[in-house]
Amino acid sequence: MRVLALDLSTSTGWALLEGTLNEPMSAQLVEYGVIKTAATIPEHGPYPWGYLHFSYAIGEMIRQLVVSKQYDYIVIEETNLGKQRYSQKALEFIHLSVLQALWRTGRRNIVHYVSSSEWRKTLNLALTAEDKRLNRKLSQAKSRAKASNKKLDKKALGIRGKFTKKHMALRFVNSVFSLGLKVKDDDIADAICLGMSVFAGASICDGT
């Protein structure tokens, strides 16, 4: 079975995987990439029309991707509650435009949604004890720096930035598929994980 996974956003990660259901480690990564427009939302027009035209542009690019690939199943990451209203607006517009574009292809009954918490749980992605220790060390160092009114020198302390859910996905796909994806490629990593979760039996969202 072939799965085309889409992590929709203003920079949409996508991945095409092939494997056997209920055998997640059988999944082979066929192709992957990212879809984004050259122009920003404001460059697509004044508010609110820039959001509309931007989402249409993303939808059309994804339609072109969809019709150019062979797959049995499309999986899209379900939306989460956003903290920034205009980022959330853009995301919801993109989801609508993509669904309209997929509707026009006639491939409607093979489109499903999976939540980000579900694909992470299905793939057993979680912070390790070492990840948590380093995050605590960073938090404590920030508190000390703030209290002493000094600049935090992470390099001198031997620590990096906070290890997040995005880093977990990157670490996972780089390990499984021997990739060299970086933090800037987090949308691709999320799409690959999303696709892999289908082979692992992730639960599908039903809109309730």
PyMOL CGO cylinders between C-alpha atoms (Angstrom):
from pymol import cmd
from pymol.cgo import CYLINDER

trace = [
    CYLINDER, 0.00, 0.00, 0.00, 1.13, 3.53, -0.78, 0.3, 1, 1, 1, 1, 1, 1,
    CYLINDER, 1.13, 3.53, -0.78, 0.35, 6.49, 1.49, 0.3, 1, 1, 1, 1, 1, 1,
    CYLINDER, 0.35, 6.49, 1.49, 0.70, 10.16, 0.58, 0.3, 1, 1, 1, 1, 1, 1,
    CYLINDER, 0.70, 10.16, 0.58, 1.02, 12.19, 3.80, 0.3, 1, 1, 1, 1, 1, 1,
    CYLINDER, 1.02, 12.19, 3.80, 0.45, 15.96, 3.99, 0.3, 1, 1, 1, 1, 1, 1,
    CYLINDER, 0.45, 15.96, 3.99, 1.44, 18.19, 6.90, 0.3, 1, 1, 1, 1, 1, 1,
    CYLINDER, 1.44, 18.19, 6.90, -0.47, 21.25, 5.76, 0.3, 1, 1, 1, 1, 1, 1,
    CYLINDER, -0.47, 21.25, 5.76, 0.84, 24.71, 6.61, 0.3, 1, 1, 1, 1, 1, 1,
    CYLINDER, 0.84, 24.71, 6.61, 2.23, 27.78, 4.86, 0.3, 1, 1, 1, 1, 1, 1,
    CYLINDER, 2.23, 27.78, 4.86, 5.20, 25.46, 4.26, 0.3, 1, 1, 1, 1, 1, 1,
    CYLINDER, 5.20, 25.46, 4.26, 3.58, 22.07, 3.60, 0.3, 1, 1, 1, 1, 1, 1,
    CYLINDER, 3.58, 22.07, 3.60, 5.66, 18.97, 4.16, 0.3, 1, 1, 1, 1, 1, 1,
    CYLINDER, 5.66, 18.97, 4.16, 4.73, 15.88, 2.16, 0.3, 1, 1, 1, 1, 1, 1,
    CYLINDER, 4.73, 15.88, 2.16, 5.92, 12.30, 2.01, 0.3, 1, 1, 1, 1, 1, 1,
    CYLINDER, 5.92, 12.30, 2.01, 5.08, 9.25, -0.08, 0.3, 1, 1, 1, 1, 1, 1,
    CYLINDER, 5.08, 9.25, -0.08, 5.59, 5.93, 1.67, 0.3, 1, 1, 1, 1, 1, 1,
    CYLINDER, 5.59, 5.93, 1.67, 5.01, 2.31, 0.70, 0.3, 1, 1, 1, 1, 1, 1,
    CYLINDER, 5.01, 2.31, 0.70, 4.52, -0.59, 3.06, 0.3, 1, 1, 1, 1, 1, 1,
    CYLINDER, 4.52, -0.59, 3.06, 2.22, -3.12, 4.70, 0.3, 1, 1, 1, 1, 1, 1,
    CYLINDER, 2.22, -3.12, 4.70, -0.60, -2.27, 7.09, 0.3, 1, 1, 1, 1, 1, 1,
    CYLINDER, -0.60, -2.27, 7.09, 0.06, -3.09, 10.75, 0.3, 1, 1, 1, 1, 1, 1,
    CYLINDER, 0.06, -3.09, 10.75, 3.77, -3.36, 9.99, 0.3, 1, 1, 1, 1, 1, 1,
    CYLINDER, 3.77, -3.36, 9.99, 5.11, 0.17, 10.56, 0.3, 1, 1, 1, 1, 1, 1,
    CYLINDER, 5.11, 0.17, 10.56, 8.75, -0.74, 10.09, 0.3, 1, 1, 1, 1, 1, 1,
    CYLINDER, 8.75, -0.74, 10.09, 7.93, -2.19, 6.67, 0.3, 1, 1, 1, 1, 1, 1,
    CYLINDER, 7.93, -2.19, 6.67, 7.37, 1.36, 5.44, 0.3, 1, 1, 1, 1, 1, 1,
    CYLINDER, 7.37, 1.36, 5.44, 9.76, 2.53, 2.75, 0.3, 1, 1, 1, 1, 1, 1,
    CYLINDER, 9.76, 2.53, 2.75, 10.22, 6.22, 2.03, 0.3, 1, 1, 1, 1, 1, 1,
    CYLINDER, 10.22, 6.22, 2.03, 9.63, 6.70, -1.69, 0.3, 1, 1, 1, 1, 1, 1,
    CYLINDER, 9.63, 6.70, -1.69, 9.75, 10.50, -1.98, 0.3, 1, 1, 1, 1, 1, 1,
    CYLINDER, 9.75, 10.50, -1.98, 9.40, 13.59, 0.17, 0.3, 1, 1, 1, 1, 1, 1,
    CYLINDER, 9.40, 13.59, 0.17, 9.49, 17.34, -0.13, 0.3, 1, 1, 1, 1, 1, 1,
    CYLINDER, 9.49, 17.34, -0.13, 7.98, 20.66, 0.81, 0.3, 1, 1, 1, 1, 1, 1,
    CYLINDER, 7.98, 20.66, 0.81, 5.43, 22.90, -0.92, 0.3, 1, 1, 1, 1, 1, 1,
    CYLINDER, 5.43, 22.90, -0.92, 5.45, 26.66, -0.44, 0.3, 1, 1, 1, 1, 1, 1,
    CYLINDER, 5.45, 26.66, -0.44, 4.74, 29.73, -2.51, 0.3, 1, 1, 1, 1, 1, 1,
    CYLINDER, 4.74, 29.73, -2.51, 7.33, 32.32, -3.46, 0.3, 1, 1, 1, 1, 1, 1,
    CYLINDER, 7.33, 32.32, -3.46, 5.04, 35.14, -2.32, 0.3, 1, 1, 1, 1, 1, 1,
    CYLINDER, 5.04, 35.14, -2.32, 3.92, 35.80, 1.26, 0.3, 1, 1, 1, 1, 1, 1,
    CYLINDER, 3.92, 35.80, 1.26, 0.29, 36.12, 2.32, 0.3, 1, 1, 1, 1, 1, 1,
    CYLINDER, 0.29, 36.12, 2.32, 0.32, 39.98, 2.18, 0.3, 1, 1, 1, 1, 1, 1,
    CYLINDER, 0.32, 39.98, 2.18, 1.90, 39.79, -1.28, 0.3, 1, 1, 1, 1, 1, 1,
    CYLINDER, 1.90, 39.79, -1.28, -1.14, 37.82, -2.47, 0.3, 1, 1, 1, 1, 1, 1,
    CYLINDER, -1.14, 37.82, -2.47, -3.41, 40.78, -1.76, 0.3, 1, 1, 1, 1, 1, 1,
    CYLINDER, -3.41, 40.78, -1.76, -4.86, 43.04, 0.95, 0.3, 1, 1, 1, 1, 1, 1,
    CYLINDER, -4.86, 43.04, 0.95, -6.53, 41.56, 4.02, 0.3, 1, 1, 1, 1, 1, 1,
    CYLINDER, -6.53, 41.56, 4.02, -8.58, 39.38, 4.02, 0.3, 1, 1, 1, 1, 1, 1,
    CYLINDER, -8.58, 39.38, 4.02, -8.22, 38.48, 0.33, 0.3, 1, 1, 1, 1, 1, 1,
    CYLINDER, -8.22, 38.48, 0.33, -4.51, 37.73, 0.60, 0.3, 1, 1, 1, 1, 1, 1,
    CYLINDER, -4.51, 37.73, 0.60, -5.38, 34.76, 2.82, 0.3, 1, 1, 1, 1, 1, 1,
    CYLINDER, -5.38, 34.76, 2.82, -7.86, 33.47, 0.26, 0.3, 1, 1, 1, 1, 1, 1,
    CYLINDER, -7.86, 33.47, 0.26, -5.54, 33.78, -2.75, 0.3, 1, 1, 1, 1, 1, 1,
    CYLINDER, -5.54, 33.78, -2.75, -2.59, 32.37, -0.79, 0.3, 1, 1, 1, 1, 1, 1,
    CYLINDER, -2.59, 32.37, -0.79, -4.56, 29.29, 0.25, 0.3, 1, 1, 1, 1, 1, 1,
    CYLINDER, -4.56, 29.29, 0.25, -5.80, 28.80, -3.31, 0.3, 1, 1, 1, 1, 1, 1,
    CYLINDER, -5.80, 28.80, -3.31, -2.18, 28.85, -4.51, 0.3, 1, 1, 1, 1, 1, 1,
    CYLINDER, -2.18, 28.85, -4.51, -1.18, 26.21, -1.96, 0.3, 1, 1, 1, 1, 1, 1,
    CYLINDER, -1.18, 26.21, -1.96, -4.26, 24.14, -2.83, 0.3, 1, 1, 1, 1, 1, 1,
    CYLINDER, -4.26, 24.14, -2.83, -3.41, 24.19, -6.53, 0.3, 1, 1, 1, 1, 1, 1,
    CYLINDER, -3.41, 24.19, -6.53, 0.20, 23.17, -5.89, 0.3, 1, 1, 1, 1, 1, 1,
    CYLINDER, 0.20, 23.17, -5.89, -0.99, 20.25, -3.77, 0.3, 1, 1, 1, 1, 1, 1,
    CYLINDER, -0.99, 20.25, -3.77, -3.52, 19.26, -6.44, 0.3, 1, 1, 1, 1, 1, 1,
    CYLINDER, -3.52, 19.26, -6.44, -0.67, 19.10, -8.94, 0.3, 1, 1, 1, 1, 1, 1,
    CYLINDER, -0.67, 19.10, -8.94, 1.33, 16.97, -6.51, 0.3, 1, 1, 1, 1, 1, 1,
    CYLINDER, 1.33, 16.97, -6.51, -1.59, 14.63, -5.90, 0.3, 1, 1, 1, 1, 1, 1,
    CYLINDER, -1.59, 14.63, -5.90, -2.34, 13.98, -9.56, 0.3, 1, 1, 1, 1, 1, 1,
    CYLINDER, -2.34, 13.98, -9.56, 1.33, 13.34, -10.30, 0.3, 1, 1, 1, 1, 1, 1,
    CYLINDER, 1.33, 13.34, -10.30, 1.74, 10.55, -7.71, 0.3, 1, 1, 1, 1, 1, 1,
    CYLINDER, 1.74, 10.55, -7.71, 0.45, 7.02, -7.38, 0.3, 1, 1, 1, 1, 1, 1,
    CYLINDER, 0.45, 7.02, -7.38, -1.00, 6.16, -3.97, 0.3, 1, 1, 1, 1, 1, 1,
    CYLINDER, -1.00, 6.16, -3.97, -3.84, 4.31, -2.28, 0.3, 1, 1, 1, 1, 1, 1,
    CYLINDER, -3.84, 4.31, -2.28, -4.47, 6.63, 0.62, 0.3, 1, 1, 1, 1, 1, 1,
    CYLINDER, -4.47, 6.63, 0.62, -4.05, 10.32, 1.50, 0.3, 1, 1, 1, 1, 1, 1,
    CYLINDER, -4.05, 10.32, 1.50, -3.54, 11.25, 5.15, 0.3, 1, 1, 1, 1, 1, 1,
    CYLINDER, -3.54, 11.25, 5.15, -3.59, 14.84, 6.40, 0.3, 1, 1, 1, 1, 1, 1,
    CYLINDER, -3.59, 14.84, 6.40, -2.55, 16.03, 9.83, 0.3, 1, 1, 1, 1, 1, 1,
    CYLINDER, -2.55, 16.03, 9.83, -5.57, 17.29, 11.75, 0.3, 1, 1, 1, 1, 1, 1,
    CYLINDER, -5.57, 17.29, 11.75, -5.53, 20.92, 12.84, 0.3, 1, 1, 1, 1, 1, 1,
    CYLINDER, -5.53, 20.92, 12.84, -4.70, 21.83, 16.42, 0.3, 1, 1, 1, 1, 1, 1,
    CYLINDER, -4.70, 21.83, 16.42, -5.92, 24.76, 18.48, 0.3, 1, 1, 1, 1, 1, 1,
    CYLINDER, -5.92, 24.76, 18.48, -3.68, 27.67, 17.50, 0.3, 1, 1, 1, 1, 1, 1,
    CYLINDER, -3.68, 27.67, 17.50, -2.36, 30.41, 19.78, 0.3, 1, 1, 1, 1, 1, 1,
    CYLINDER, -2.36, 30.41, 19.78, -1.97, 33.00, 17.02, 0.3, 1, 1, 1, 1, 1, 1,
    CYLINDER, -1.97, 33.00, 17.02, -5.23, 33.93, 15.35, 0.3, 1, 1, 1, 1, 1, 1,
    CYLINDER, -5.23, 33.93, 15.35, -3.85, 34.89, 11.94, 0.3, 1, 1, 1, 1, 1, 1,
    CYLINDER, -3.85, 34.89, 11.94, -1.61, 31.83, 11.69, 0.3, 1, 1, 1, 1, 1, 1,
    CYLINDER, -1.61, 31.83, 11.69, -4.66, 29.74, 12.55, 0.3, 1, 1, 1, 1, 1, 1,
    CYLINDER, -4.66, 29.74, 12.55, -6.75, 31.60, 9.96, 0.3, 1, 1, 1, 1, 1, 1,
    CYLINDER, -6.75, 31.60, 9.96, -4.15, 30.88, 7.28, 0.3, 1, 1, 1, 1, 1, 1,
    CYLINDER, -4.15, 30.88, 7.28, -4.04, 27.20, 8.25, 0.3, 1, 1, 1, 1, 1, 1,
    CYLINDER, -4.04, 27.20, 8.25, -7.81, 26.76, 8.14, 0.3, 1, 1, 1, 1, 1, 1,
    CYLINDER, -7.81, 26.76, 8.14, -8.00, 28.51, 4.77, 0.3, 1, 1, 1, 1, 1, 1,
    CYLINDER, -8.00, 28.51, 4.77, -5.30, 26.16, 3.46, 0.3, 1, 1, 1, 1, 1, 1,
    CYLINDER, -5.30, 26.16, 3.46, -7.18, 23.09, 4.71, 0.3, 1, 1, 1, 1, 1, 1,
    CYLINDER, -7.18, 23.09, 4.71, -10.35, 24.23, 2.96, 0.3, 1, 1, 1, 1, 1, 1,
    CYLINDER, -10.35, 24.23, 2.96, -8.55, 25.02, -0.30, 0.3, 1, 1, 1, 1, 1, 1,
    CYLINDER, -8.55, 25.02, -0.30, -6.74, 21.67, -0.25, 0.3, 1, 1, 1, 1, 1, 1,
    CYLINDER, -6.74, 21.67, -0.25, -9.99, 19.76, 0.34, 0.3, 1, 1, 1, 1, 1, 1,
    CYLINDER, -9.99, 19.76, 0.34, -11.60, 21.65, -2.54, 0.3, 1, 1, 1, 1, 1, 1,
    CYLINDER, -11.60, 21.65, -2.54, -8.61, 20.82, -4.74, 0.3, 1, 1, 1, 1, 1, 1,
    CYLINDER, -8.61, 20.82, -4.74, -8.74, 17.14, -3.76, 0.3, 1, 1, 1, 1, 1, 1,
    CYLINDER, -8.74, 17.14, -3.76, -12.49, 17.10, -4.41, 0.3, 1, 1, 1, 1, 1, 1,
    CYLINDER, -12.49, 17.10, -4.41, -11.85, 18.25, -7.97, 0.3, 1, 1, 1, 1, 1, 1,
    CYLINDER, -11.85, 18.25, -7.97, -9.48, 15.33, -8.55, 0.3, 1, 1, 1, 1, 1, 1,
    CYLINDER, -9.48, 15.33, -8.55, -12.31, 12.90, -7.77, 0.3, 1, 1, 1, 1, 1, 1,
    CYLINDER, -12.31, 12.90, -7.77, -10.20, 11.12, -5.14, 0.3, 1, 1, 1, 1, 1, 1,
    CYLINDER, -10.20, 11.12, -5.14, -12.47, 11.94, -2.23, 0.3, 1, 1, 1, 1, 1, 1,
    CYLINDER, -12.47, 11.94, -2.23, -13.06, 8.68, -0.40, 0.3, 1, 1, 1, 1, 1, 1,
    CYLINDER, -13.06, 8.68, -0.40, -9.39, 8.02, 0.33, 0.3, 1, 1, 1, 1, 1, 1,
    CYLINDER, -9.39, 8.02, 0.33, -8.68, 11.26, 2.22, 0.3, 1, 1, 1, 1, 1, 1,
    CYLINDER, -8.68, 11.26, 2.22, -8.37, 10.89, 5.99, 0.3, 1, 1, 1, 1, 1, 1,
    CYLINDER, -8.37, 10.89, 5.99, -7.16, 12.95, 8.95, 0.3, 1, 1, 1, 1, 1, 1,
    CYLINDER, -7.16, 12.95, 8.95, -4.93, 11.88, 11.85, 0.3, 1, 1, 1, 1, 1, 1,
    CYLINDER, -4.93, 11.88, 11.85, -4.15, 14.13, 14.82, 0.3, 1, 1, 1, 1, 1, 1,
    CYLINDER, -4.15, 14.13, 14.82, -0.58, 15.00, 15.71, 0.3, 1, 1, 1, 1, 1, 1,
    CYLINDER, -0.58, 15.00, 15.71, -0.97, 13.56, 19.22, 0.3, 1, 1, 1, 1, 1, 1,
    CYLINDER, -0.97, 13.56, 19.22, -2.22, 10.29, 17.69, 0.3, 1, 1, 1, 1, 1, 1,
    CYLINDER, -2.22, 10.29, 17.69, 0.67, 9.80, 15.26, 0.3, 1, 1, 1, 1, 1, 1,
    CYLINDER, 0.67, 9.80, 15.26, 3.20, 10.58, 17.98, 0.3, 1, 1, 1, 1, 1, 1,
    CYLINDER, 3.20, 10.58, 17.98, 1.54, 8.11, 20.34, 0.3, 1, 1, 1, 1, 1, 1,
    CYLINDER, 1.54, 8.11, 20.34, 1.29, 5.45, 17.63, 0.3, 1, 1, 1, 1, 1, 1,
    CYLINDER, 1.29, 5.45, 17.63, 5.00, 5.76, 16.82, 0.3, 1, 1, 1, 1, 1, 1,
    CYLINDER, 5.00, 5.76, 16.82, 5.94, 5.91, 20.53, 0.3, 1, 1, 1, 1, 1, 1,
    CYLINDER, 5.94, 5.91, 20.53, 7.64, 9.28, 20.15, 0.3, 1, 1, 1, 1, 1, 1,
    CYLINDER, 7.64, 9.28, 20.15, 8.47, 10.76, 23.53, 0.3, 1, 1, 1, 1, 1, 1,
    CYLINDER, 8.47, 10.76, 23.53, 11.20, 12.70, 25.27, 0.3, 1, 1, 1, 1, 1, 1,
    CYLINDER, 11.20, 12.70, 25.27, 13.96, 10.52, 26.69, 0.3, 1, 1, 1, 1, 1, 1,
    CYLINDER, 13.96, 10.52, 26.69, 15.27, 10.90, 30.22, 0.3, 1, 1, 1, 1, 1, 1,
    CYLINDER, 15.27, 10.90, 30.22, 18.33, 12.63, 28.75, 0.3, 1, 1, 1, 1, 1, 1,
    CYLINDER, 18.33, 12.63, 28.75, 16.13, 15.04, 26.74, 0.3, 1, 1, 1, 1, 1, 1,
    CYLINDER, 16.13, 15.04, 26.74, 14.26, 15.97, 29.91, 0.3, 1, 1, 1, 1, 1, 1,
    CYLINDER, 14.26, 15.97, 29.91, 17.51, 16.40, 31.87, 0.3, 1, 1, 1, 1, 1, 1,
    CYLINDER, 17.51, 16.40, 31.87, 18.95, 18.78, 29.28, 0.3, 1, 1, 1, 1, 1, 1,
    CYLINDER, 18.95, 18.78, 29.28, 15.68, 20.73, 29.09, 0.3, 1, 1, 1, 1, 1, 1,
    CYLINDER, 15.68, 20.73, 29.09, 15.73, 21.13, 32.88, 0.3, 1, 1, 1, 1, 1, 1,
    CYLINDER, 15.73, 21.13, 32.88, 19.38, 22.24, 32.73, 0.3, 1, 1, 1, 1, 1, 1,
    CYLINDER, 19.38, 22.24, 32.73, 18.48, 24.84, 30.11, 0.3, 1, 1, 1, 1, 1, 1,
    CYLINDER, 18.48, 24.84, 30.11, 15.51, 26.10, 32.12, 0.3, 1, 1, 1, 1, 1, 1,
    CYLINDER, 15.51, 26.10, 32.12, 17.60, 26.42, 35.28, 0.3, 1, 1, 1, 1, 1, 1,
    CYLINDER, 17.60, 26.42, 35.28, 20.37, 28.21, 33.40, 0.3, 1, 1, 1, 1, 1, 1,
    CYLINDER, 20.37, 28.21, 33.40, 17.87, 30.67, 31.96, 0.3, 1, 1, 1, 1, 1, 1,
    CYLINDER, 17.87, 30.67, 31.96, 16.52, 31.38, 35.43, 0.3, 1, 1, 1, 1, 1, 1,
    CYLINDER, 16.52, 31.38, 35.43, 20.02, 32.00, 36.81, 0.3, 1, 1, 1, 1, 1, 1,
    CYLINDER, 20.02, 32.00, 36.81, 20.92, 34.25, 33.89, 0.3, 1, 1, 1, 1, 1, 1,
    CYLINDER, 20.92, 34.25, 33.89, 17.75, 36.27, 34.35, 0.3, 1, 1, 1, 1, 1, 1,
    CYLINDER, 17.75, 36.27, 34.35, 18.30, 36.62, 38.10, 0.3, 1, 1, 1, 1, 1, 1,
    CYLINDER, 18.30, 36.62, 38.10, 21.87, 37.83, 37.61, 0.3, 1, 1, 1, 1, 1, 1,
    CYLINDER, 21.87, 37.83, 37.61, 20.98, 39.97, 34.58, 0.3, 1, 1, 1, 1, 1, 1,
    CYLINDER, 20.98, 39.97, 34.58, 23.56, 38.15, 32.46, 0.3, 1, 1, 1, 1, 1, 1,
    CYLINDER, 23.56, 38.15, 32.46, 23.40, 36.79, 28.96, 0.3, 1, 1, 1, 1, 1, 1,
    CYLINDER, 23.40, 36.79, 28.96, 22.91, 33.03, 28.77, 0.3, 1, 1, 1, 1, 1, 1,
    CYLINDER, 22.91, 33.03, 28.77, 25.94, 31.32, 27.23, 0.3, 1, 1, 1, 1, 1, 1,
    CYLINDER, 25.94, 31.32, 27.23, 24.55, 27.95, 26.12, 0.3, 1, 1, 1, 1, 1, 1,
    CYLINDER, 24.55, 27.95, 26.12, 27.79, 26.93, 24.41, 0.3, 1, 1, 1, 1, 1, 1,
    CYLINDER, 27.79, 26.93, 24.41, 29.80, 27.41, 27.60, 0.3, 1, 1, 1, 1, 1, 1,
    CYLINDER, 29.80, 27.41, 27.60, 27.27, 25.34, 29.51, 0.3, 1, 1, 1, 1, 1, 1,
    CYLINDER, 27.27, 25.34, 29.51, 27.35, 22.58, 26.91, 0.3, 1, 1, 1, 1, 1, 1,
    CYLINDER, 27.35, 22.58, 26.91, 23.64, 22.82, 26.15, 0.3, 1, 1, 1, 1, 1, 1,
    CYLINDER, 23.64, 22.82, 26.15, 21.55, 23.66, 23.10, 0.3, 1, 1, 1, 1, 1, 1,
    CYLINDER, 21.55, 23.66, 23.10, 18.02, 24.97, 22.77, 0.3, 1, 1, 1, 1, 1, 1,
    CYLINDER, 18.02, 24.97, 22.77, 14.99, 23.23, 24.21, 0.3, 1, 1, 1, 1, 1, 1,
    CYLINDER, 14.99, 23.23, 24.21, 14.33, 19.75, 22.78, 0.3, 1, 1, 1, 1, 1, 1,
    CYLINDER, 14.33, 19.75, 22.78, 10.74, 19.75, 21.45, 0.3, 1, 1, 1, 1, 1, 1,
    CYLINDER, 10.74, 19.75, 21.45, 8.22, 17.54, 19.69, 0.3, 1, 1, 1, 1, 1, 1,
    CYLINDER, 8.22, 17.54, 19.69, 9.62, 18.75, 16.38, 0.3, 1, 1, 1, 1, 1, 1,
    CYLINDER, 9.62, 18.75, 16.38, 13.07, 17.47, 17.36, 0.3, 1, 1, 1, 1, 1, 1,
    CYLINDER, 13.07, 17.47, 17.36, 11.60, 14.08, 18.26, 0.3, 1, 1, 1, 1, 1, 1,
    CYLINDER, 11.60, 14.08, 18.26, 10.17, 13.66, 14.77, 0.3, 1, 1, 1, 1, 1, 1,
    CYLINDER, 10.17, 13.66, 14.77, 13.45, 14.71, 13.16, 0.3, 1, 1, 1, 1, 1, 1,
    CYLINDER, 13.45, 14.71, 13.16, 15.46, 12.31, 15.29, 0.3, 1, 1, 1, 1, 1, 1,
    CYLINDER, 15.46, 12.31, 15.29, 13.06, 9.47, 14.51, 0.3, 1, 1, 1, 1, 1, 1,
    CYLINDER, 13.06, 9.47, 14.51, 13.00, 9.81, 10.71, 0.3, 1, 1, 1, 1, 1, 1,
    CYLINDER, 13.00, 9.81, 10.71, 16.73, 10.49, 10.49, 0.3, 1, 1, 1, 1, 1, 1,
    CYLINDER, 16.73, 10.49, 10.49, 17.34, 7.28, 12.43, 0.3, 1, 1, 1, 1, 1, 1,
    CYLINDER, 17.34, 7.28, 12.43, 14.83, 5.07, 10.61, 0.3, 1, 1, 1, 1, 1, 1,
    CYLINDER, 14.83, 5.07, 10.61, 15.60, 6.25, 7.07, 0.3, 1, 1, 1, 1, 1, 1,
    CYLINDER, 15.60, 6.25, 7.07, 19.23, 7.38, 7.50, 0.3, 1, 1, 1, 1, 1, 1,
    CYLINDER, 19.23, 7.38, 7.50, 18.36, 10.95, 6.52, 0.3, 1, 1, 1, 1, 1, 1,
    CYLINDER, 18.36, 10.95, 6.52, 20.09, 14.18, 7.40, 0.3, 1, 1, 1, 1, 1, 1,
    CYLINDER, 20.09, 14.18, 7.40, 17.06, 16.42, 7.91, 0.3, 1, 1, 1, 1, 1, 1,
    CYLINDER, 17.06, 16.42, 7.91, 17.60, 19.55, 9.99, 0.3, 1, 1, 1, 1, 1, 1,
    CYLINDER, 17.60, 19.55, 9.99, 15.30, 21.69, 12.12, 0.3, 1, 1, 1, 1, 1, 1,
    CYLINDER, 15.30, 21.69, 12.12, 14.29, 23.72, 9.06, 0.3, 1, 1, 1, 1, 1, 1,
    CYLINDER, 14.29, 23.72, 9.06, 12.97, 20.45, 7.58, 0.3, 1, 1, 1, 1, 1, 1,
    CYLINDER, 12.97, 20.45, 7.58, 10.56, 19.79, 10.46, 0.3, 1, 1, 1, 1, 1, 1,
    CYLINDER, 10.56, 19.79, 10.46, 7.49, 19.91, 8.17, 0.3, 1, 1, 1, 1, 1, 1,
    CYLINDER, 7.49, 19.91, 8.17, 8.94, 17.08, 6.09, 0.3, 1, 1, 1, 1, 1, 1,
    CYLINDER, 8.94, 17.08, 6.09, 9.78, 15.05, 9.20, 0.3, 1, 1, 1, 1, 1, 1,
    CYLINDER, 9.78, 15.05, 9.20, 6.23, 15.47, 10.52, 0.3, 1, 1, 1, 1, 1, 1,
    CYLINDER, 6.23, 15.47, 10.52, 4.79, 14.34, 7.17, 0.3, 1, 1, 1, 1, 1, 1,
    CYLINDER, 4.79, 14.34, 7.17, 6.99, 11.22, 7.15, 0.3, 1, 1, 1, 1, 1, 1,
    CYLINDER, 6.99, 11.22, 7.15, 5.93, 10.36, 10.70, 0.3, 1, 1, 1, 1, 1, 1,
    CYLINDER, 5.93, 10.36, 10.70, 2.29, 10.99, 9.80, 0.3, 1, 1, 1, 1, 1, 1,
    CYLINDER, 2.29, 10.99, 9.80, 2.56, 8.58, 6.88, 0.3, 1, 1, 1, 1, 1, 1,
    CYLINDER, 2.56, 8.58, 6.88, 4.35, 5.94, 8.96, 0.3, 1, 1, 1, 1, 1, 1,
    CYLINDER, 4.35, 5.94, 8.96, 1.61, 6.08, 11.59, 0.3, 1, 1, 1, 1, 1, 1,
    CYLINDER, 1.61, 6.08, 11.59, -0.90, 4.83, 9.04, 0.3, 1, 1, 1, 1, 1, 1,
    CYLINDER, -0.90, 4.83, 9.04, 1.06, 1.60, 8.69, 0.3, 1, 1, 1, 1, 1, 1,
    CYLINDER, 1.06, 1.60, 8.69, 1.12, 1.39, 12.50, 0.3, 1, 1, 1, 1, 1, 1,
    CYLINDER, 1.12, 1.39, 12.50, -2.68, 1.58, 12.72, 0.3, 1, 1, 1, 1, 1, 1,
    CYLINDER, -2.68, 1.58, 12.72, -3.18, 5.18, 13.87, 0.3, 1, 1, 1, 1, 1, 1,
    CYLINDER, -3.18, 5.18, 13.87, -6.77, 6.12, 14.61, 0.3, 1, 1, 1, 1, 1, 1,
    CYLINDER, -6.77, 6.12, 14.61, -8.51, 8.31, 12.05, 0.3, 1, 1, 1, 1, 1, 1,
    CYLINDER, -8.51, 8.31, 12.05, -10.29, 11.53, 13.07, 0.3, 1, 1, 1, 1, 1, 1,
    CYLINDER, -10.29, 11.53, 13.07, -14.03, 11.49, 12.39, 0.3, 1, 1, 1, 1, 1, 1,
    CYLINDER, -14.03, 11.49, 12.39, -14.78, 15.16, 13.04, 0.3, 1, 1, 1, 1, 1, 1,
    CYLINDER, -14.78, 15.16, 13.04, -16.19, 14.75, 16.54, 0.3, 1, 1, 1, 1, 1, 1,
]
cmd.load_cgo(trace, "trace")
